[in-house]
Amino acid sequence: MKHVAMLSFWVLLAFFLMLNHEKIPTSPPDAKVNSEISELLELHNKQRLTRGRKALVIDEELCKYAQKHAEFMARKNKLVHSDLSGIKFRVAGENIAWGQKTAEDVVNSWMWSPSHKANILRSEYKKVGFGITESRYWCVVFGG
């Protein structure tokens, strides 16, 4: 009986600690997010404008979608494309990455990849949203 009581105590303690455990943050602080999103937009548009494409405009819904997906990848600790099922655009695309330390690093790596570069430069895309986590999962979602 003593062993059952002791086991119950440890199970309840573990359950209590799980409930009260502060979640590991996946999103960087808001000021940093805003700064990195501004930089990502600037870097994407620089690539587009130097190649005769129109500038992308930030879309709040695409940002929410991209941030949610970046956080999903961080929780799963793996890169995986979303199915873009919640996107209300005629055309949509997505670039994802992990590990790059800066916005410039991630855009440069995407520009070296033919399929990611094509997404950045696709003329049908007019709107964009960005998601970033502290663990450096990156997601950009394009819509047109």
PyMOL CGO cylinders between C-alpha atoms (Angstrom):
from pymol import cmd
from pymol.cgo import CYLINDER

trace = [
    CYLINDER, 0.00, 0.00, 0.00, 2.89, 2.33, 0.82, 0.3, 1, 1, 1, 1, 1, 1,
    CYLINDER, 2.89, 2.33, 0.82, 4.32, 1.81, -2.66, 0.3, 1, 1, 1, 1, 1, 1,
    CYLINDER, 4.32, 1.81, -2.66, 0.98, 2.64, -4.33, 0.3, 1, 1, 1, 1, 1, 1,
    CYLINDER, 0.98, 2.64, -4.33, 0.73, 5.86, -2.32, 0.3, 1, 1, 1, 1, 1, 1,
    CYLINDER, 0.73, 5.86, -2.32, 4.31, 6.82, -3.21, 0.3, 1, 1, 1, 1, 1, 1,
    CYLINDER, 4.31, 6.82, -3.21, 3.73, 6.04, -6.91, 0.3, 1, 1, 1, 1, 1, 1,
    CYLINDER, 3.73, 6.04, -6.91, 0.51, 8.08, -6.86, 0.3, 1, 1, 1, 1, 1, 1,
    CYLINDER, 0.51, 8.08, -6.86, 2.39, 10.98, -5.32, 0.3, 1, 1, 1, 1, 1, 1,
    CYLINDER, 2.39, 10.98, -5.32, 5.04, 10.96, -8.08, 0.3, 1, 1, 1, 1, 1, 1,
    CYLINDER, 5.04, 10.96, -8.08, 2.43, 10.62, -10.85, 0.3, 1, 1, 1, 1, 1, 1,
    CYLINDER, 2.43, 10.62, -10.85, 0.44, 13.55, -9.47, 0.3, 1, 1, 1, 1, 1, 1,
    CYLINDER, 0.44, 13.55, -9.47, 3.59, 15.62, -9.02, 0.3, 1, 1, 1, 1, 1, 1,
    CYLINDER, 3.59, 15.62, -9.02, 4.66, 14.91, -12.61, 0.3, 1, 1, 1, 1, 1, 1,
    CYLINDER, 4.66, 14.91, -12.61, 1.17, 15.81, -13.88, 0.3, 1, 1, 1, 1, 1, 1,
    CYLINDER, 1.17, 15.81, -13.88, 1.17, 19.06, -11.86, 0.3, 1, 1, 1, 1, 1, 1,
    CYLINDER, 1.17, 19.06, -11.86, 4.60, 20.01, -13.18, 0.3, 1, 1, 1, 1, 1, 1,
    CYLINDER, 4.60, 20.01, -13.18, 3.49, 19.31, -16.77, 0.3, 1, 1, 1, 1, 1, 1,
    CYLINDER, 3.49, 19.31, -16.77, 0.46, 21.58, -16.36, 0.3, 1, 1, 1, 1, 1, 1,
    CYLINDER, 0.46, 21.58, -16.36, 2.49, 24.39, -14.83, 0.3, 1, 1, 1, 1, 1, 1,
    CYLINDER, 2.49, 24.39, -14.83, 5.56, 24.01, -17.02, 0.3, 1, 1, 1, 1, 1, 1,
    CYLINDER, 5.56, 24.01, -17.02, 6.15, 27.16, -19.00, 0.3, 1, 1, 1, 1, 1, 1,
    CYLINDER, 6.15, 27.16, -19.00, 6.08, 26.40, -22.68, 0.3, 1, 1, 1, 1, 1, 1,
    CYLINDER, 6.08, 26.40, -22.68, 9.34, 26.82, -24.54, 0.3, 1, 1, 1, 1, 1, 1,
    CYLINDER, 9.34, 26.82, -24.54, 8.90, 29.97, -26.60, 0.3, 1, 1, 1, 1, 1, 1,
    CYLINDER, 8.90, 29.97, -26.60, 9.07, 29.43, -30.34, 0.3, 1, 1, 1, 1, 1, 1,
    CYLINDER, 9.07, 29.43, -30.34, 8.42, 33.01, -31.38, 0.3, 1, 1, 1, 1, 1, 1,
    CYLINDER, 8.42, 33.01, -31.38, 11.01, 35.74, -30.98, 0.3, 1, 1, 1, 1, 1, 1,
    CYLINDER, 11.01, 35.74, -30.98, 10.02, 38.92, -29.11, 0.3, 1, 1, 1, 1, 1, 1,
    CYLINDER, 10.02, 38.92, -29.11, 7.67, 41.21, -31.07, 0.3, 1, 1, 1, 1, 1, 1,
    CYLINDER, 7.67, 41.21, -31.07, 10.23, 43.98, -31.67, 0.3, 1, 1, 1, 1, 1, 1,
    CYLINDER, 10.23, 43.98, -31.67, 12.65, 41.47, -33.17, 0.3, 1, 1, 1, 1, 1, 1,
    CYLINDER, 12.65, 41.47, -33.17, 9.88, 39.89, -35.26, 0.3, 1, 1, 1, 1, 1, 1,
    CYLINDER, 9.88, 39.89, -35.26, 8.82, 43.25, -36.67, 0.3, 1, 1, 1, 1, 1, 1,
    CYLINDER, 8.82, 43.25, -36.67, 12.41, 44.13, -37.48, 0.3, 1, 1, 1, 1, 1, 1,
    CYLINDER, 12.41, 44.13, -37.48, 13.09, 40.79, -39.18, 0.3, 1, 1, 1, 1, 1, 1,
    CYLINDER, 13.09, 40.79, -39.18, 9.80, 40.88, -41.08, 0.3, 1, 1, 1, 1, 1, 1,
    CYLINDER, 9.80, 40.88, -41.08, 10.61, 44.37, -42.36, 0.3, 1, 1, 1, 1, 1, 1,
    CYLINDER, 10.61, 44.37, -42.36, 14.05, 43.16, -43.40, 0.3, 1, 1, 1, 1, 1, 1,
    CYLINDER, 14.05, 43.16, -43.40, 12.63, 40.03, -45.07, 0.3, 1, 1, 1, 1, 1, 1,
    CYLINDER, 12.63, 40.03, -45.07, 10.15, 42.14, -47.03, 0.3, 1, 1, 1, 1, 1, 1,
    CYLINDER, 10.15, 42.14, -47.03, 12.90, 44.54, -48.08, 0.3, 1, 1, 1, 1, 1, 1,
    CYLINDER, 12.90, 44.54, -48.08, 15.21, 41.69, -49.17, 0.3, 1, 1, 1, 1, 1, 1,
    CYLINDER, 15.21, 41.69, -49.17, 12.47, 39.87, -51.09, 0.3, 1, 1, 1, 1, 1, 1,
    CYLINDER, 12.47, 39.87, -51.09, 11.43, 43.08, -52.86, 0.3, 1, 1, 1, 1, 1, 1,
    CYLINDER, 11.43, 43.08, -52.86, 15.05, 43.94, -53.68, 0.3, 1, 1, 1, 1, 1, 1,
    CYLINDER, 15.05, 43.94, -53.68, 15.35, 40.59, -55.48, 0.3, 1, 1, 1, 1, 1, 1,
    CYLINDER, 15.35, 40.59, -55.48, 12.05, 41.17, -57.29, 0.3, 1, 1, 1, 1, 1, 1,
    CYLINDER, 12.05, 41.17, -57.29, 12.59, 44.80, -58.26, 0.3, 1, 1, 1, 1, 1, 1,
    CYLINDER, 12.59, 44.80, -58.26, 16.07, 44.20, -59.69, 0.3, 1, 1, 1, 1, 1, 1,
    CYLINDER, 16.07, 44.20, -59.69, 14.47, 41.61, -61.99, 0.3, 1, 1, 1, 1, 1, 1,
    CYLINDER, 14.47, 41.61, -61.99, 11.54, 43.73, -63.14, 0.3, 1, 1, 1, 1, 1, 1,
    CYLINDER, 11.54, 43.73, -63.14, 8.89, 42.27, -60.80, 0.3, 1, 1, 1, 1, 1, 1,
    CYLINDER, 8.89, 42.27, -60.80, 6.50, 44.31, -58.69, 0.3, 1, 1, 1, 1, 1, 1,
    CYLINDER, 6.50, 44.31, -58.69, 7.07, 44.63, -54.95, 0.3, 1, 1, 1, 1, 1, 1,
    CYLINDER, 7.07, 44.63, -54.95, 5.23, 42.32, -52.57, 0.3, 1, 1, 1, 1, 1, 1,
    CYLINDER, 5.23, 42.32, -52.57, 2.92, 43.73, -49.90, 0.3, 1, 1, 1, 1, 1, 1,
    CYLINDER, 2.92, 43.73, -49.90, 2.60, 42.28, -46.38, 0.3, 1, 1, 1, 1, 1, 1,
    CYLINDER, 2.60, 42.28, -46.38, -0.69, 40.48, -45.79, 0.3, 1, 1, 1, 1, 1, 1,
    CYLINDER, -0.69, 40.48, -45.79, -1.75, 40.00, -42.16, 0.3, 1, 1, 1, 1, 1, 1,
    CYLINDER, -1.75, 40.00, -42.16, -3.52, 36.67, -42.78, 0.3, 1, 1, 1, 1, 1, 1,
    CYLINDER, -3.52, 36.67, -42.78, -0.50, 35.28, -44.64, 0.3, 1, 1, 1, 1, 1, 1,
    CYLINDER, -0.50, 35.28, -44.64, 1.72, 36.39, -41.73, 0.3, 1, 1, 1, 1, 1, 1,
    CYLINDER, 1.72, 36.39, -41.73, -0.52, 34.56, -39.25, 0.3, 1, 1, 1, 1, 1, 1,
    CYLINDER, -0.52, 34.56, -39.25, -0.46, 31.44, -41.43, 0.3, 1, 1, 1, 1, 1, 1,
    CYLINDER, -0.46, 31.44, -41.43, 3.33, 31.59, -41.89, 0.3, 1, 1, 1, 1, 1, 1,
    CYLINDER, 3.33, 31.59, -41.89, 3.97, 32.16, -38.18, 0.3, 1, 1, 1, 1, 1, 1,
    CYLINDER, 3.97, 32.16, -38.18, 1.69, 29.30, -37.21, 0.3, 1, 1, 1, 1, 1, 1,
    CYLINDER, 1.69, 29.30, -37.21, 3.49, 27.00, -39.63, 0.3, 1, 1, 1, 1, 1, 1,
    CYLINDER, 3.49, 27.00, -39.63, 6.96, 28.09, -38.46, 0.3, 1, 1, 1, 1, 1, 1,
    CYLINDER, 6.96, 28.09, -38.46, 5.91, 27.33, -34.88, 0.3, 1, 1, 1, 1, 1, 1,
    CYLINDER, 5.91, 27.33, -34.88, 4.52, 23.95, -35.97, 0.3, 1, 1, 1, 1, 1, 1,
    CYLINDER, 4.52, 23.95, -35.97, 7.87, 23.05, -37.57, 0.3, 1, 1, 1, 1, 1, 1,
    CYLINDER, 7.87, 23.05, -37.57, 9.71, 24.19, -34.44, 0.3, 1, 1, 1, 1, 1, 1,
    CYLINDER, 9.71, 24.19, -34.44, 7.51, 21.99, -32.22, 0.3, 1, 1, 1, 1, 1, 1,
    CYLINDER, 7.51, 21.99, -32.22, 8.06, 19.00, -34.52, 0.3, 1, 1, 1, 1, 1, 1,
    CYLINDER, 8.06, 19.00, -34.52, 11.74, 19.93, -34.93, 0.3, 1, 1, 1, 1, 1, 1,
    CYLINDER, 11.74, 19.93, -34.93, 11.64, 19.28, -38.67, 0.3, 1, 1, 1, 1, 1, 1,
    CYLINDER, 11.64, 19.28, -38.67, 11.12, 21.04, -41.95, 0.3, 1, 1, 1, 1, 1, 1,
    CYLINDER, 11.12, 21.04, -41.95, 7.81, 20.21, -43.60, 0.3, 1, 1, 1, 1, 1, 1,
    CYLINDER, 7.81, 20.21, -43.60, 5.78, 22.11, -46.15, 0.3, 1, 1, 1, 1, 1, 1,
    CYLINDER, 5.78, 22.11, -46.15, 2.20, 22.98, -45.29, 0.3, 1, 1, 1, 1, 1, 1,
    CYLINDER, 2.20, 22.98, -45.29, -0.61, 22.13, -47.69, 0.3, 1, 1, 1, 1, 1, 1,
    CYLINDER, -0.61, 22.13, -47.69, -1.61, 25.82, -47.98, 0.3, 1, 1, 1, 1, 1, 1,
    CYLINDER, -1.61, 25.82, -47.98, -5.25, 24.73, -47.56, 0.3, 1, 1, 1, 1, 1, 1,
    CYLINDER, -5.25, 24.73, -47.56, -6.18, 27.83, -45.56, 0.3, 1, 1, 1, 1, 1, 1,
    CYLINDER, -6.18, 27.83, -45.56, -4.88, 30.28, -48.15, 0.3, 1, 1, 1, 1, 1, 1,
    CYLINDER, -4.88, 30.28, -48.15, -7.60, 32.31, -49.89, 0.3, 1, 1, 1, 1, 1, 1,
    CYLINDER, -7.60, 32.31, -49.89, -5.62, 33.26, -52.97, 0.3, 1, 1, 1, 1, 1, 1,
    CYLINDER, -5.62, 33.26, -52.97, -5.85, 32.10, -56.59, 0.3, 1, 1, 1, 1, 1, 1,
    CYLINDER, -5.85, 32.10, -56.59, -2.18, 31.08, -56.47, 0.3, 1, 1, 1, 1, 1, 1,
    CYLINDER, -2.18, 31.08, -56.47, -0.04, 30.45, -53.40, 0.3, 1, 1, 1, 1, 1, 1,
    CYLINDER, -0.04, 30.45, -53.40, 3.45, 29.23, -52.62, 0.3, 1, 1, 1, 1, 1, 1,
    CYLINDER, 3.45, 29.23, -52.62, 5.72, 28.68, -49.66, 0.3, 1, 1, 1, 1, 1, 1,
    CYLINDER, 5.72, 28.68, -49.66, 9.42, 28.73, -48.83, 0.3, 1, 1, 1, 1, 1, 1,
    CYLINDER, 9.42, 28.73, -48.83, 10.69, 27.17, -45.59, 0.3, 1, 1, 1, 1, 1, 1,
    CYLINDER, 10.69, 27.17, -45.59, 14.12, 26.95, -44.03, 0.3, 1, 1, 1, 1, 1, 1,
    CYLINDER, 14.12, 26.95, -44.03, 15.88, 26.18, -40.78, 0.3, 1, 1, 1, 1, 1, 1,
    CYLINDER, 15.88, 26.18, -40.78, 19.09, 27.28, -39.16, 0.3, 1, 1, 1, 1, 1, 1,
    CYLINDER, 19.09, 27.28, -39.16, 19.93, 30.52, -40.92, 0.3, 1, 1, 1, 1, 1, 1,
    CYLINDER, 19.93, 30.52, -40.92, 20.81, 33.17, -38.36, 0.3, 1, 1, 1, 1, 1, 1,
    CYLINDER, 20.81, 33.17, -38.36, 19.63, 36.29, -40.21, 0.3, 1, 1, 1, 1, 1, 1,
    CYLINDER, 19.63, 36.29, -40.21, 17.02, 37.38, -42.73, 0.3, 1, 1, 1, 1, 1, 1,
    CYLINDER, 17.02, 37.38, -42.73, 19.81, 38.05, -45.21, 0.3, 1, 1, 1, 1, 1, 1,
    CYLINDER, 19.81, 38.05, -45.21, 21.17, 34.51, -44.75, 0.3, 1, 1, 1, 1, 1, 1,
    CYLINDER, 21.17, 34.51, -44.75, 17.80, 32.87, -45.37, 0.3, 1, 1, 1, 1, 1, 1,
    CYLINDER, 17.80, 32.87, -45.37, 16.97, 34.96, -48.46, 0.3, 1, 1, 1, 1, 1, 1,
    CYLINDER, 16.97, 34.96, -48.46, 20.45, 34.27, -49.88, 0.3, 1, 1, 1, 1, 1, 1,
    CYLINDER, 20.45, 34.27, -49.88, 19.98, 30.53, -49.36, 0.3, 1, 1, 1, 1, 1, 1,
    CYLINDER, 19.98, 30.53, -49.36, 16.58, 30.63, -51.05, 0.3, 1, 1, 1, 1, 1, 1,
    CYLINDER, 16.58, 30.63, -51.05, 18.03, 32.56, -53.99, 0.3, 1, 1, 1, 1, 1, 1,
    CYLINDER, 18.03, 32.56, -53.99, 20.58, 29.75, -54.52, 0.3, 1, 1, 1, 1, 1, 1,
    CYLINDER, 20.58, 29.75, -54.52, 17.76, 27.19, -54.81, 0.3, 1, 1, 1, 1, 1, 1,
    CYLINDER, 17.76, 27.19, -54.81, 15.96, 27.22, -58.19, 0.3, 1, 1, 1, 1, 1, 1,
    CYLINDER, 15.96, 27.22, -58.19, 12.52, 26.34, -56.79, 0.3, 1, 1, 1, 1, 1, 1,
    CYLINDER, 12.52, 26.34, -56.79, 12.73, 28.79, -53.86, 0.3, 1, 1, 1, 1, 1, 1,
    CYLINDER, 12.73, 28.79, -53.86, 14.06, 31.53, -56.14, 0.3, 1, 1, 1, 1, 1, 1,
    CYLINDER, 14.06, 31.53, -56.14, 11.15, 30.90, -58.53, 0.3, 1, 1, 1, 1, 1, 1,
    CYLINDER, 11.15, 30.90, -58.53, 8.71, 31.44, -55.66, 0.3, 1, 1, 1, 1, 1, 1,
    CYLINDER, 8.71, 31.44, -55.66, 10.37, 34.72, -54.69, 0.3, 1, 1, 1, 1, 1, 1,
    CYLINDER, 10.37, 34.72, -54.69, 10.31, 35.99, -58.26, 0.3, 1, 1, 1, 1, 1, 1,
    CYLINDER, 10.31, 35.99, -58.26, 6.94, 34.64, -59.43, 0.3, 1, 1, 1, 1, 1, 1,
    CYLINDER, 6.94, 34.64, -59.43, 5.10, 37.59, -60.95, 0.3, 1, 1, 1, 1, 1, 1,
    CYLINDER, 5.10, 37.59, -60.95, 1.63, 36.30, -59.97, 0.3, 1, 1, 1, 1, 1, 1,
    CYLINDER, 1.63, 36.30, -59.97, 2.44, 36.77, -56.30, 0.3, 1, 1, 1, 1, 1, 1,
    CYLINDER, 2.44, 36.77, -56.30, 1.34, 40.13, -54.91, 0.3, 1, 1, 1, 1, 1, 1,
    CYLINDER, 1.34, 40.13, -54.91, 1.09, 39.49, -51.16, 0.3, 1, 1, 1, 1, 1, 1,
    CYLINDER, 1.09, 39.49, -51.16, 3.42, 37.85, -48.66, 0.3, 1, 1, 1, 1, 1, 1,
    CYLINDER, 3.42, 37.85, -48.66, 3.55, 36.74, -45.04, 0.3, 1, 1, 1, 1, 1, 1,
    CYLINDER, 3.55, 36.74, -45.04, 6.53, 35.74, -42.89, 0.3, 1, 1, 1, 1, 1, 1,
    CYLINDER, 6.53, 35.74, -42.89, 6.93, 33.48, -39.86, 0.3, 1, 1, 1, 1, 1, 1,
    CYLINDER, 6.93, 33.48, -39.86, 10.07, 33.11, -37.72, 0.3, 1, 1, 1, 1, 1, 1,
    CYLINDER, 10.07, 33.11, -37.72, 10.84, 31.24, -34.50, 0.3, 1, 1, 1, 1, 1, 1,
    CYLINDER, 10.84, 31.24, -34.50, 13.63, 31.62, -31.95, 0.3, 1, 1, 1, 1, 1, 1,
    CYLINDER, 13.63, 31.62, -31.95, 14.95, 28.25, -33.04, 0.3, 1, 1, 1, 1, 1, 1,
    CYLINDER, 14.95, 28.25, -33.04, 15.33, 29.74, -36.53, 0.3, 1, 1, 1, 1, 1, 1,
    CYLINDER, 15.33, 29.74, -36.53, 12.55, 28.06, -38.44, 0.3, 1, 1, 1, 1, 1, 1,
    CYLINDER, 12.55, 28.06, -38.44, 11.58, 30.34, -41.29, 0.3, 1, 1, 1, 1, 1, 1,
    CYLINDER, 11.58, 30.34, -41.29, 8.40, 30.32, -43.35, 0.3, 1, 1, 1, 1, 1, 1,
    CYLINDER, 8.40, 30.32, -43.35, 7.31, 32.67, -46.12, 0.3, 1, 1, 1, 1, 1, 1,
    CYLINDER, 7.31, 32.67, -46.12, 3.92, 32.30, -47.78, 0.3, 1, 1, 1, 1, 1, 1,
    CYLINDER, 3.92, 32.30, -47.78, 3.11, 34.04, -51.06, 0.3, 1, 1, 1, 1, 1, 1,
    CYLINDER, 3.11, 34.04, -51.06, -0.34, 34.77, -52.47, 0.3, 1, 1, 1, 1, 1, 1,
    CYLINDER, -0.34, 34.77, -52.47, -1.67, 36.22, -55.69, 0.3, 1, 1, 1, 1, 1, 1,
]
cmd.load_cgo(trace, "trace")
